[in-house]
Amino acid sequence: MDAFTDVGLHLGAMRLNVPAAAALFLVLFAAMHRVHGLILGAARPLTSLERAFALWLVFLTLYVFVGARHYGDWGVGLREWTRLASIGCVLYLSTTFAAQGAGRSILVAMFLSLVAPLAVATWQWTTGSAPLLAGVPRVTGTFFHPITLSVYLIFFIALTVWRMRKESTWLLWTTLLLLEGAALVSAYSLTAIVLIAVVAGYLTLRLPGRLRLAALVGGAALVTVFAVSRTGAGRLAELKATGSIERVIATNRSTNSLTWRIWHWWTLWQASRETRWLGAGLGTSQPYVSPIRYEPHNDVLRMFVETGPLGTVLYLGLFLLLLRVFDARTGERVTEFGSVRPYAKAVGVGLFVVNFFDNIVTATALQYYVWCLAGLLIGAEQSAKSASSERASSFADGGATALRDPGARAQPL
C-alpha cells in the first residue's frame, strides 16, 4: 500500500488515501461481522488478547481528543487510531476464521502477499534500478523504505524456514528463501542485521539438535553476505565514525544513522517537555512535536511522547501479551500450525528489541501479518479443542444409545 500513499482525497478532517481506506475498510468489515454475529447469537467470546487490544484502543481514543486540543487537528489522531484499530481487526478476523477451520487458507493468503513486494525488489536489484538513499542503492520493493521491507522479509523468512521442514516441495521453498535473502541483503539495512542476530540467536537457543545449528549458520550466512558486499561493508564502516554522542548533540551534526537517531531522540524529548507526562496526542510526534518533522525511530519514545507514561506501559504490556501467544503450550494438542511457535516467538522478540530504536509500530503491513499469525494460532487451537469436544460428545452419545438399547450392539443374523 505504500506505493499509493499519495493517492486519495480529503474527507473533512481526515485525509483518505488508499492505505487509510484499506484500514477503514478492515475496521468497518470487522465491526459489521461482529454485530452480525451478535444478532444471530453466533458471536464467539473475545480472547484475552483481543480484549486487551480493545481496551488499548479505548484508551487511545482519549488521546485523539488530546491531540486535537493541543494542535487543533482531528485528522492526525483519527487516522492513526483507525490504522491501529485495523491491526486489532486483523487479529479478530484471523482468530475467527481460523477457529472455523480456515487456518490453511489464511496461511496461503499471507504467503501470497509476498508476490508484489518480492517481485519489485527482485527487479530493482537485478536491473540496478534500486532507489538511492543517502547515495546508496537500496531496494524497497513496494514499501516506502528499505527498513520496512527488511523487517517484513525477516518475518517471512522465518515462516519459509518453518514450511521447508513440513513440505515435500523443498525446492520451491528453498527458491523462495533464496529470493527473500537476496532482497533482504540488497536493502542494506543495519536494523535488519540486528533483527537477524536476535532471531537467529533465539532460534539457536530454542530449537533442538540440527535445527539449532541450521539457525546459527543461516543467520551467520546472511550477516556475512551483507558484510562482504561493497555497499554492506560501507554501511558497517559508517559505525566506526560514531564519535562522541555529546558532541553530536551539542553541534546538531550527526555522523551516521546511529548518532542521527540519538540526536533526534534527544531533540524530540526536549521538544515534548510541556506535554510529555500527560501526552501530546495520538499521532502527533512526527507532524507537530518533532522539530524536524521526522518519525521518532523509537516506538517506546513515540508512545511516551504521544500518550504519556501510562500509554507506554499499556503498549509494552500489549506487546508482551502478543509474545505470550507465541509461547509453546505445555500439553497442547498438536495442530498443523503449532510447530511455528518458536519461529514466531523469535521474530516477536526481535521486533520487541528493534522497536526501541526504529519505527515498527508504523510498519503497518508487518503488523498485519504478525497479528494475523497470532490470530491464526489462537483460532487453530480453538478449532482443535472444538473438534475434540465434538468427538468426545459423539462418543458419549453413542455409548449412551448402546446402553439404552443392548440389542443395537448385537443384531441376530
C-alpha positions in Angstrom: 0.0 0.0 0.0 3.0 2.3 0.4 3.0 2.9 -3.3 -0.4 4.5 -3.1 0.2 6.8 -0.1 -0.2 9.9 -2.2 -3.4 8.7 -4.0 -6.6 9.7 -2.2 -8.9 12.5 -1.2 -9.8 14.6 1.8 -12.9 13.8 3.8 -13.4 16.5 6.4 -10.5 16.4 8.9 -9.2 13.1 7.6 -7.0 12.6 4.5 -8.3 9.3 3.0 -5.6 7.8 0.8 -5.5 4.2 -0.4 -3.8 2.8 2.8 -6.1 4.7 5.0 -9.1 3.5 3.0 -7.9 -0.1 3.4 -7.6 0.3 7.1 -11.0 1.9 7.4 -12.5 -1.0 5.3 -11.0 -3.5 7.8 -12.4 -1.7 10.8 -15.9 -1.4 9.2 -15.9 -5.0 8.0 -14.8 -6.4 11.4 -17.4 -4.3 13.2 -20.2 -5.5 10.8 -19.0 -9.1 11.2 -19.1 -8.8 15.0 -22.5 -7.1 15.1 -23.9 -9.7 12.6 -22.7 -12.5 14.9 -24.2 -10.9 18.0 -27.6 -10.5 16.2 -27.6 -14.2 15.2 -26.3 -15.3 18.6 -23.3 -16.9 16.9 -20.5 -14.5 18.0 -17.7 -16.2 19.9 -16.3 -14.8 23.1 -13.3 -12.5 22.7 -9.9 -13.9 23.7 -7.8 -12.2 26.4 -5.5 -10.7 23.7 -8.5 -9.3 21.8 -9.9 -7.8 24.9 -6.6 -6.2 25.8 -6.3 -4.7 22.3 -9.8 -3.3 22.5 -9.1 -1.7 25.9 -5.9 -0.2 24.5 -7.9 1.3 21.6 -10.4 2.7 24.1 -7.5 4.3 26.0 -6.1 5.8 22.7 -9.5 7.3 21.9 -8.8 9.8 24.7 -5.6 10.9 23.0 -7.4 11.6 19.7 -9.1 14.4 21.7 -5.9 15.4 23.5 -4.1 15.9 20.1 -7.0 17.9 18.7 -7.0 20.1 21.8 -3.3 20.8 21.6 -2.9 21.3 17.9 -6.4 21.8 16.5 -6.0 18.8 14.2 -8.5 15.9 14.4 -7.3 14.2 11.3 -3.9 13.1 12.6 -5.4 11.3 15.6 -8.3 9.8 13.8 -6.1 8.5 11.0 -3.6 6.9 13.5 -6.4 5.4 15.6 -8.1 3.9 12.6 -4.7 2.4 11.4 -4.1 0.9 14.8 -7.7 -0.3 15.1 -7.3 -2.1 11.8 -4.4 -4.1 13.2 -6.7 -5.3 16.0 -9.4 -6.1 13.4 -6.9 -8.3 11.6 -6.3 -10.2 14.8 -10.1 -10.6 15.4 -10.8 -11.7 11.8 -7.9 -14.1 11.7 -8.8 -15.7 15.0 -12.5 -16.0 13.9 -11.8 -17.6 10.5 -9.1 -19.9 11.9 -11.4 -21.1 14.6 -13.8 -22.0 11.8 -11.2 -24.2 10.2 -9.8 -21.8 7.6 -6.3 -21.7 9.0 -4.6 -23.1 5.9 -6.3 -20.6 3.7 -5.1 -17.7 6.0 -1.6 -19.0 5.7 -1.7 -19.3 1.9 -3.1 -15.7 1.8 -0.2 -14.5 3.9 2.4 -16.0 1.6 0.7 -14.7 -1.5 1.3 -11.2 -0.1 5.0 -11.7 -0.9 4.4 -11.7 -4.7 4.3 -8.0 -5.3 7.0 -6.7 -2.9 9.4 -9.5 -3.7 8.9 -9.2 -7.4 9.6 -5.5 -7.4 12.5 -5.9 -5.0 14.0 -8.6 -7.3 13.5 -6.4 -10.3 15.2 -3.5 -8.5 18.4 -5.4 -7.5 18.7 -7.4 -10.8 18.4 -4.4 -13.0 20.3 -1.9 -10.8 17.2 0.4 -10.5 17.0 0.5 -6.7 16.4 4.0 -5.4 19.3 5.9 -3.9 19.1 6.7 -0.2 22.0 8.9 1.0 23.9 7.9 -2.1 23.4 4.2 -1.5 21.3 2.0 -3.9 18.8 0.1 -1.6 15.8 -2.0 -2.7 12.5 -1.1 -1.3 10.1 -3.4 -3.1 6.6 -1.9 -2.9 7.4 -0.3 0.5 8.3 3.3 1.4 11.6 2.5 3.0 14.2 -0.4 2.9 13.9 -1.0 6.6 10.2 -1.6 6.3 10.9 -4.2 3.5 13.6 -5.8 5.6 11.6 -6.5 8.7 8.7 -7.7 6.6 11.1 -10.1 4.8 12.7 -11.4 8.0 9.2 -12.3 9.3 8.5 -14.3 6.1 12.0 -15.9 6.0 11.2 -17.4 9.5 7.9 -18.7 8.1 9.6 -20.0 5.0 12.1 -22.0 7.0 9.3 -23.4 9.1 7.4 -24.5 5.9 10.5 -26.1 4.5 10.5 -28.5 7.4 6.9 -29.5 6.8 6.5 -29.6 3.0 7.8 -32.2 0.5 8.3 -29.5 -2.2 11.5 -28.3 -0.6 12.9 -27.0 -3.9 10.1 -24.4 -4.2 10.6 -23.3 -0.6 14.4 -23.1 -1.0 14.0 -20.9 -4.1 11.6 -18.6 -2.2 14.1 -18.5 0.7 17.0 -17.5 -1.6 14.9 -14.7 -3.2 13.9 -13.4 0.2 17.5 -13.5 1.4 18.8 -11.7 -1.7 16.2 -9.0 -1.4 16.9 -8.6 2.3 20.6 -8.2 1.8 20.0 -5.7 -1.1 18.0 -3.5 1.2 21.3 -2.9 3.2 19.5 -2.2 6.5 21.5 -2.1 9.7 18.3 -2.5 11.6 17.8 -5.8 9.7 21.2 -7.0 10.8 20.2 -6.5 14.5 16.9 -8.3 13.9 18.6 -11.2 12.1 21.0 -11.6 15.0 18.2 -11.6 17.6 16.0 -14.0 15.6 18.9 -16.4 14.8 20.2 -16.2 18.4 16.7 -17.0 19.8 16.2 -20.0 17.5 19.7 -21.3 18.3 18.8 -21.3 22.0 15.3 -22.8 21.5 15.4 -25.3 18.6 16.6 -28.8 19.1 19.6 -30.6 17.5 20.4 -29.9 13.9 17.8 -27.2 13.7 19.8 -25.2 16.2 22.9 -25.4 14.1 20.9 -24.5 10.9 19.5 -21.4 12.6 23.0 -20.3 13.6 24.5 -21.0 10.2 21.6 -19.3 8.3 21.8 -16.1 10.4 25.6 -16.0 10.1 25.4 -16.5 6.3 23.0 -13.5 5.9 25.2 -11.3 8.0 28.4 -12.4 6.2 26.9 -11.8 2.8 25.9 -8.3 3.9 29.3 -7.6 5.4 31.4 -8.7 2.4 29.3 -6.8 -0.1 30.7 -3.4 -1.0 27.6 -1.5 0.0 27.1 -3.5 3.1 30.7 -3.1 4.2 30.4 0.6 3.6 27.3 0.8 5.8 29.1 -1.1 8.6 32.1 1.2 8.2 29.8 4.2 9.0 29.5 2.9 12.5 33.2 3.5 13.1 32.7 7.2 12.7 30.2 7.4 15.6 32.5 9.6 17.7 31.2 11.5 20.8 27.5 11.4 21.3 27.7 14.6 23.4 29.4 16.4 20.6 26.7 15.3 18.1 24.0 16.6 20.4 25.9 19.9 21.1 26.7 20.6 17.4 23.4 19.2 15.9 25.6 17.3 13.4 25.2 13.5 13.2 28.0 11.2 11.9 25.9 8.2 10.9 22.4 6.7 11.2 23.0 5.7 14.9 24.1 9.2 16.0 21.3 10.7 14.0 18.8 8.6 15.9 20.3 9.5 19.3 20.3 13.2 18.3 16.7 13.0 17.2 15.6 11.3 20.3 17.2 14.0 22.4 15.6 16.8 20.4 12.2 15.1 20.4 12.4 14.6 24.2 13.3 18.2 24.7 10.6 19.4 22.4 8.0 17.4 24.3 8.8 18.8 27.8 5.5 20.7 28.1 3.3 17.7 27.3 5.5 14.6 27.9 4.0 13.5 31.2 0.4 13.6 30.0 1.0 13.0 26.3 0.8 15.3 23.3 -1.9 13.3 21.5 -2.1 10.3 19.2 -0.1 10.6 16.0 1.4 14.0 16.8 5.0 13.1 17.4 6.0 13.4 13.7 3.9 16.3 12.3 3.9 18.5 15.4 6.3 17.6 18.2 9.4 16.7 16.3 11.4 19.9 15.4 12.5 18.3 12.1 9.1 16.6 11.4 10.6 13.1 11.3 9.3 9.8 12.7 10.9 9.1 16.1 12.6 5.9 15.1 11.8 4.6 18.6 8.3 3.3 19.3 8.7 3.4 23.0 9.7 7.1 22.9 6.8 7.7 20.4 4.3 6.2 22.8 5.7 8.2 25.7 5.6 11.5 23.8 2.1 10.9 22.4 0.3 9.0 25.3 2.5 9.6 28.4 4.0 7.0 30.7 0.7 5.2 31.2 0.2 4.8 27.5 3.8 3.5 27.2 3.2 0.8 29.9 0.0 -0.3 28.1 1.7 -0.5 24.8 4.6 -2.6 26.2 2.1 -4.8 28.1 0.2 -5.5 24.9 3.4 -6.4 23.1 4.3 -8.8 25.9 0.8 -10.4 25.7 1.4 -10.9 22.0 4.7 -12.7 22.7 2.9 -15.0 25.1 0.7 -16.2 22.3 3.8 -17.5 20.6 5.0 -19.4 23.6 5.0 -23.2 23.4 2.0 -24.7 25.2 2.6 -27.4 27.7 0.4 -30.4 26.9 -1.1 -28.5 23.9 -2.8 -30.7 21.3 -0.5 -30.8 18.3 -2.1 -28.8 15.4 -1.0 -28.2 11.9 0.4 -24.8 12.9 1.7 -25.4 16.5 5.3 -26.0 15.3 5.6 -22.4 14.1 5.5 -21.0 17.6 9.3 -20.9 18.2 9.8 -19.1 14.8 7.1 -16.6 15.5 8.4 -16.0 19.0 11.9 -15.4 17.6 10.6 -12.7 15.3 8.4 -11.3 18.1 11.3 -11.0 20.5 13.4 -9.4 17.7 10.7 -6.8 17.0 10.4 -6.0 20.7 14.1 -5.2 20.7 14.1 -3.3 17.5 11.1 -1.2 18.5 13.5 0.6 20.9 15.4 2.1 18.0 13.2 2.1 14.9 9.7 2.6 13.6 8.0 -0.8 14.0 4.5 0.2 15.1 4.2 2.2 11.9 5.2 -0.7 9.7 1.5 -1.5 9.1 2.0 -4.4 6.6 4.3 -6.2 9.1 1.9 -5.5 12.0 -0.9 -7.0 10.0 0.9 -10.3 9.4 2.4 -10.6 12.9 -1.1 -10.2 14.5 -2.7 -12.3 11.8 -0.3 -15.1 12.7 -1.2 -14.7 16.4 -4.9 -14.9 15.5 -4.2 -18.0 13.3 -2.5 -19.8 16.2 -5.3 -18.9 18.7 -8.0 -19.8 16.3 -6.4 -23.1 15.3 -6.1 -24.0 18.9 -9.8 -23.2 19.5 -10.7 -25.2 16.4 -8.8 -28.3 17.7 -10.4 -28.0 21.1 -13.9 -27.7 19.5 -13.3 -30.8 17.3 -12.0 -32.8 20.2 -15.1 -31.8 22.3 -17.4 -32.8 19.4 -15.7 -36.2 19.1 -16.0 -36.8 22.8 -19.6 -35.8 22.8 -20.4 -38.0 19.8 -18.6 -40.9 21.5 -20.6 -40.3 24.8 -23.9 -40.1 22.9 -23.1 -43.4 21.0 -22.2 -45.1 24.3 -25.4 -43.9 25.9 -27.5 -45.2 23.0 -25.9 -48.6 23.2 -26.6 -48.8 26.9 -30.3 -48.0 26.4 -30.6 -50.5 23.5 -28.4 -53.5 24.2 -29.8 -55.2 21.1 -28.2 -52.5 19.0 -24.7 -53.9 19.8 -25.5 -57.5 18.7 -28.1 -58.0 16.0 -29.2 -61.6 15.2 -28.1 -63.0 11.8 
